[in-house]
């Protein structure tokens, strides 16, 4: 993924995304409502002129400026438009006009000096103003105000970083700070939200909770790259794996912004970068619940007090809570239910009859006008390839509900449930990528109706049971941690040496990565994109696409080791479908001169379409194929391997035919690129060579597993073995000459990135570590070797500075280098508040900048790698435990060979390791103190040989091995359960603890041992 400075982000957006996407969005979006113009005299409609960027309105300030503040109903904030759309004056209820001033305002902490601020005046503005539809729709559709007397930079603009009290200056068109709407003071708050007062005593019910004491609507904005907003910094994501939403927690207007993974514009074509035909991941839309209770306002006496909003990772539940001045407690809960395939919002109050709302819905970056009838709202439409439909249903208990053309109003209810469904007719296996289009509306309607027919209690219980069957498999806990600090404060204090608070954030970040994996990768056979499934940006960076040179792969790094194999399947099935069932990837192989096999390029949409960016990066097929093999290694699912093996073989055929025999007698990948720097095209690049080595090795291993079921011709098998035996492995060293400074000593051996070019052809400190595939995600070099040392030196030379996702990669690399403290140093960097750079936003979204979800997944995998590694076939216990993690446990990890691994440690040393051998494999285990452990196999003490800190352990399917280092294990689990509770009907784990139906692993029921998957 490309690293772009803030300046270049703007340039990139203009040249590649803004020109195409914004113009497309402008042509698709319905125009904003035109305000009333009066020609002369008194009367007419007075409006708040509200800037969408910060939800503030034009106000006359005490320093004789026009500034942006929350609407309070003051006459000086209410403006009418006198004249015509092309030539009008602003006049407020006090009779003041707005003029362009030449009296500048000095620079402030939020922005540079403003040379031409708007000011109030008793005289009209010479030449007047005109309104034009704003081309930028990042924050919604609206208008731009143009000063007719100015040229060049002549569009009225919110000056500086959005906040409270911004002055107003001028900028060029198509900036998100330009966009205004005209709203009536009696129907719109004129502010982002009511006044809220945060709780001072809140403690979350479950420790793994993100929580805040201010709505996302009013929290302070910083900086964060293209599309940065309250959404990117503060909104909290929920998802069922395919359909999801982001929660803002507004009291006045509760926005639930939603997305669906397959809502893509574009076609299966090859397009210019960001150009016509490629498309982008679209913002589906939002539903809004506008408070009509009259209980809250902008003043302290009407503030919403004890305010908290949260995301509970243990139950996958969003929640907002606050209290009125009258003491009524309000609670709003939100889930994205995979069993029900809907998003549900649930509104309650501690006193009956206190819930009054107007519910509306609006399309996002797509064209659709909602219609309302009988307590439901819906909109639909068609993009180039797919059609879409969204529907909400309001279900009140008590009160009255009315529906009109503008929305659904509920007055005086005791409880309200809102059910939201949405989807498209996308089908990954149809040649047109669409199926059952005519049935789409009915499908969504039936889904919403089925959910709405259930109670909240039933929907919630079903949702939690489903979610926890995955989330509860793996648990990471560090001793002494407690979650008693709001998450934004926890981030701010993180790198200040706060001990247990810092550990709490690290523990939370690991759980968040697994939460996001479950929430973004279930359902349709399509992978999570650069933002998972969440996007509210109309001109989203890199189209929020499927980037194949690190990013989509990183999205799935935690899936297998953190025991979420099922979440890997949408990506794996996508690879298989595109490689074997659809024509596009075969077409791209032919475009690169190959008659056999398949490939894709760097930038991809969900229809097999590609951009023209770096089309010589064809090695993505080999990287994708490694994921197909890794899933087999962790699950040992032979039927799965038999199904996907043709995609592995055809990728191998692509490279068997493409490789070139070099003068040194080795086979090289021709004309490759080491993402994303150095020579544009060169043979034998280490990145490609290491990938093809892994591809060939995995394909041969799969043939050994499948035997005749592999259906490989004798000719192909012979060629594969020949190419593999003569392949340049991409593992060579060169000597550092001091060109990039003193990060490592001159004369040090480093790993070569290019076979024929020196390291000096690359960029100092580049974010990509493409020549270190051999270390992670692969295991092609071993500790204690010259190549391993050279790889570590290369990492030192590249440095610790990085973008968000790059830090995720470096964390894993340092863990594989067996340096836990260095890996945690990278984690420290990754968890700093981004504020325009790398790190995290306050909602813990990873920042490139802007938001990219791959960094979340990379860090999650990196934390797991510090605790346990198994990719080489050797299960390493605590291989890179950071010094700061003195005591803790990680239970329920998964090792290669379908082995479930739980590790407890204290004072930096393992105290107990439990290995559940789910399929009776031979397990090789490494730990520095292994010889000191008592080894129990199914509760029987065994003598086990240990050599060089490695033991080989065997057992039957479901056999449980306990390595007891501190003498605390009592072998009474299974035996006690068999004897003492032989027929009570409950299930117990191997330690004799009672468990429920969601438990995965070895259980005892009625005296019989069984494996629950």
Secondary structure, 3 states (H helix, E strand, C coil): CCCCCHHHHHHHHHHHHHHHHHHHHHHHCCCCCCCCEECCCCCCCCEEEEECCCCEEEEECCCCCEEEECCCCCHHHCEEEEEECCEEEEEECCCCEEEECCCCECCECCECCECCCEEEECCCCCCCEEEEECCCCCCCCCEEEEECCCCCCCEEEECCCCCCCCEEEEECCCCHHHCEEEECCCCCCCCCCCCEEECCCCCCCCCCEEEECCCCCCCCCCCCCCCCCHHHHHCEEEECCCEEEEECCCCCEEEEEEEECCCECCCCCEECCCCCCCCCECCCEEEEEEECCCCCCCCHHHCEEEEEEEEECCCCEEEEEEECCCCCEEEEEEEEECCCCEEEEEEEECCCCCEEEEEEEEECCCCCCCEEECCEEEEEEECCCCEEEEEEEEEEECCEEEEECCEEEEEEECEEEEEEEEEECECCCCCCCECCHHHHHHHHHHHHHHHHCCCHHHHHHHHHHHHHHHHCCCEEEECCCCCCCCHHHHHHHHHHCCCHHHHHHHHHHHHHHHHHHHHHCCCCCCCCECCECCCCCCCCHHHHCEECCCHHHHCCHHHHHCCCHHHHHHHHHHHHHHHHHCCHHHHHHHHCCCCCCCCCCCEECCCCCEECCCCCCCCHHHHHHHHHHHHHHHHCCHHHHHHHHHHHHHHHHHHHHHCEECCCCCEECCCECCCCCCCCCECCCHHHHHHHHHHHHHHHHHHHHHHHHHCCCHHHHHHHHHHHHHECCCCCEEECCCCCCCCCCCCCEEECCCCCCCHHHCCCCCCCCHHHCCCCCCCCCCCCCHHHHHHHHHHHHHCCCCCHHHHHHHHHHHHHCCCHHHHHHHHHHHCCECCCCCEECCCCCEECCCECCHHHHHHHHHHHHHHEECCCCEEEECCCCCCCCCCEEEEEEEECCCEEEEEEEECCEEEEEEEEECCCCCEEEECCCHHHCEEEECCEEECCCEECCEEEECCCCCEEEEEECCCCCCCCHHHHHHHHCCCCCCEECCCCCEECCCCCEEEEECCEEEEEC
